[in-house]
Amino acid sequence: MSHSSFLLTKWYLDCVADNGDTVVLYVADLRWNRISLHYGSILTAIRDEIGSASSLHGSVAPAVDGGMISVKQPRLGMEGIWTALRPPARRTVFETADGLVDWHCLQPMSQVDLVLRGGIRITGLGYAECLTLSLLPWQLPLTELNWGRYLSREDAIVWIDWKSTKGRRIAIHNGEERLASSITESEVAFNGSEARLELDRGRVLREGRLGDTVFPTISRLIGLLPRSILAVNECKWRSRGRLHTRSGDSSGWVIHEVVKWKS
């Protein structure tokens, strides 16, 4: 099998209102040999009640026009506009002769206005990224991934802690890459004790094996994926975050996750 036959483009967009109402959207395009899939899924926490939906039909990639991203997902019952409040960032997270993982954070901080099925309107700060993967995911030398984003009116932070034999750690604060001395599910520390972000892990949005939570909705892939991928465990939270820095403190909402591969 040629590794170059695999190409996954996965969009992630979110929004958390001031009251904590949360919308997380995934839109993915997969091309692998003769398989071509267009996938969309939505995860919500409205009035603290968790909801989800997914579709393999009619999912269209977000449209980018300068600093604006527009999304229309009628089968998922949502549409919205993400307007950039911070400049983008882009990094190659992992690369081999067989392919790479390209991380494009288009909007580290957005002003979001969206409407859900039933006319429910959500406005607040949000985030948007696009990940492109051109090699088979189960060939990545990963043991654990810790990812998150924190937004307040003053601060935008995004972090990736890629734990593997070729680990990579990225932390960007208000457009500047920072040295993250520690990243855990409850705290992110920069430059020793210079800045510290506390995460309360107040609400679990999704937890479990990917074979139980994500892939059952993509039945065409189940028989093609190795058990190692189906057994990957994910926990995603919506947390209240508090950032402590030398110049002062801020508080805001955090979406973050820990993904673990069995050794």
Buried (B, 14 or more C-beta within 10 A) or exposed (E): EEEEEBBBBBBBBBBBBEEBBBBBBBBBBBBBEEEEBBBBBBBBBBEEEBEBBBBBEEBEBBEBEEBEBEBEBEBBBBBBBBBBBBBBBEBEBBEEEEBBBBBBBBBBBBBBBBBBEEEBEBBBBBBBBBBBBBBBBBEBEBBBBBBBBBBBEBBBBBBBBBBBEEEBBBBBBEEEEBEBBEBEBEEBBBEEEEBBBBBEBBBEBBBEBBBEBBBEBBEEBEEEBEEEBBBBBBBBBBBBBBBBBEEEEBBBBBBBBBBBBEE
